[in-house]
Amino acid sequence: MPVCKVEKQNTKNFEILPKEDSNVLYSDKSPTTKYQNDKPNSTHYIMKNIVIIGGSKGIGSAILMQQLQSNQVINISRTAPDVSHPNLTHYAVDVLQDPLPDIENVDTLIYCPGSINLKPIGNLSISDFKNDFEINVIGAVKAIQKYLPALRKGQQPSILLFTTALQWY
């Protein structure tokens, strides 16, 4: 897998810059895979299947918007994203309560739901801790277990997990 660095251009756009010896080229912020058997300087773009769990709000929504132009995006969340696009499929699913949809082809799994109770630790109940653990850990494990067989068949498969920050006082 090529090593890339991400540079923040502004609050909404990121550009991925490859290492010089990478087999992935990036132009106009769209990934392009270079094949060794192709003529020199020729490139082909392969649209990836990206599953985003929690892509209707926050960082999940930002990732969804960034990926729509060049990839097939499958969003799984309780609420639909505020965008309609031919490359977007949405499943209305509560990751903790509902079965996850069957998806045959997955190249990238991105897990974005997060929960945190911002109360002093002395005011948190065991139920508060359990709820946060369920969404942040159990939900991620459920998603990975469900889509791991499809990821194993994917192009340069990857899993990206986000969680919330925690600070007690």
C-alpha positions in Angstrom: 0.0 0.0 0.0 1.4 3.4 -0.9 2.4 5.7 1.8 0.7 9.1 1.5 0.7 12.3 3.5 -2.3 14.4 4.0 -2.0 18.2 4.0 -4.8 20.4 5.1 -5.6 23.0 2.4 -8.5 24.6 4.2 -11.2 23.5 6.6 -13.1 21.5 3.9 -10.5 20.1 1.4 -7.7 17.7 1.8 -5.2 16.8 -0.9 -3.4 13.4 -0.7 0.2 13.6 -1.9 2.0 10.3 -2.7 5.6 9.3 -1.9 7.7 9.5 -5.1 8.0 5.7 -5.4 4.2 5.2 -4.9 2.2 3.2 -7.5 -0.7 5.7 -7.0 -0.8 9.0 -8.8 -2.9 12.0 -7.7 -3.9 14.8 -10.0 -6.7 17.2 -9.5 -7.2 15.6 -6.1 -8.5 12.4 -7.8 -6.6 9.1 -7.1 -5.5 7.3 -10.2 -3.9 3.9 -10.2 -0.9 3.4 -12.5 -0.4 0.0 -14.0 3.0 -1.4 -14.7 2.0 -3.0 -18.0 0.6 0.3 -19.4 2.4 2.6 -21.7 4.6 5.2 -20.0 2.6 8.1 -18.5 -0.8 6.4 -18.9 -3.1 6.1 -16.0 -6.5 4.6 -15.3 -8.9 5.5 -12.5 -10.5 2.7 -10.6 -13.6 3.8 -8.6 -13.5 2.3 -5.1 -16.4 1.2 -3.0 -16.2 3.1 0.3 -18.6 2.2 3.2 -19.0 5.0 5.7 -20.8 4.3 8.9 -22.0 7.5 10.4 -21.6 9.7 7.2 -24.5 12.0 7.7 -23.0 14.3 10.3 -19.6 15.7 11.4 -16.4 14.3 10.1 -18.2 11.4 8.5 -20.2 13.8 6.4 -17.0 15.7 5.4 -15.4 12.4 4.3 -18.5 11.4 2.4 -18.6 14.8 0.5 -14.9 14.5 -0.3 -15.2 11.0 -1.7 -18.4 11.3 -3.8 -16.8 12.7 -6.9 -14.4 9.9 -7.4 -15.8 6.8 -5.6 -18.9 4.8 -4.9 -19.9 5.7 -1.4 -22.3 3.6 0.7 -23.5 5.5 3.8 -24.9 3.6 6.7 -26.5 5.9 9.4 -29.7 6.6 11.2 -30.3 9.8 9.2 -29.7 10.4 5.5 -26.9 12.8 4.5 -27.9 16.3 3.2 -26.8 15.5 -0.3 -28.0 13.4 -3.3 -25.5 12.1 -5.8 -25.4 9.2 -8.3 -22.4 7.7 -6.5 -24.2 7.7 -3.1 -26.3 4.9 -1.6 -27.8 5.4 1.8 -29.0 2.7 4.2 -31.1 4.0 7.2 -29.6 1.7 9.9 -29.0 2.1 13.7 -25.6 0.3 13.9 -26.4 -1.0 17.4 -30.0 -2.1 16.9 -30.3 -3.1 13.3 -28.6 -5.7 11.1 -26.0 -4.1 8.8 -26.8 -4.4 5.1 -25.1 -7.0 2.9 -22.5 -5.3 0.7 -20.5 -7.5 -1.6 -17.7 -5.2 -2.7 -15.9 -3.1 -0.1 -12.5 -1.4 -0.5 -12.6 0.9 2.5 -14.6 0.8 5.7 -14.8 4.1 7.6 -16.5 4.0 11.1 -17.4 7.5 12.3 -20.2 7.3 14.9 -19.1 8.4 18.3 -20.6 9.2 21.6 -19.3 10.9 24.7 -20.8 12.1 27.9 -19.2 15.4 28.8 -20.0 15.3 32.5 -17.6 15.2 35.4 -16.8 11.5 36.1 -18.5 11.7 39.4 -21.8 12.4 37.6 -21.6 9.6 35.1 -23.6 6.5 35.6 -22.5 3.0 34.6 -25.3 3.2 32.0 -23.6 6.3 30.5 -20.3 4.4 30.2 -22.0 1.3 28.7 -23.8 3.4 26.1 -20.6 5.1 25.0 -18.7 1.8 24.9 -21.5 0.2 22.8 -21.3 2.9 20.1 -17.6 3.5 20.1 -16.3 -0.1 20.5 -19.0 -2.7 20.0 -20.4 -0.9 16.9 -17.0 -0.8 15.3 -16.3 -4.5 16.0 -19.8 -5.4 14.6 -19.0 -3.4 11.4 -15.5 -4.9 11.0 -16.8 -8.4 11.5 -19.6 -7.9 9.0 -17.5 -6.4 6.2 -14.1 -8.1 6.7 -14.9 -10.9 4.1 -15.7 -8.2 1.5 -12.7 -6.1 2.5 -10.4 -9.1 1.9 -11.5 -9.2 -1.7 -11.1 -5.4 -2.1 -8.5 -3.2 -3.9 -5.9 -2.2 -1.3 -8.5 -2.7 1.5 -8.4 -0.4 4.5 -10.3 0.3 7.7 -10.4 3.8 9.3 -11.9 4.2 12.8 -12.8 7.5 14.4 -13.8 8.1 18.0 -14.5 11.0 20.3 -12.0 12.6 22.6 -12.3 12.0 26.3 -11.3 14.2 29.2 -12.6 13.8 32.7 -12.4 16.4 35.5 
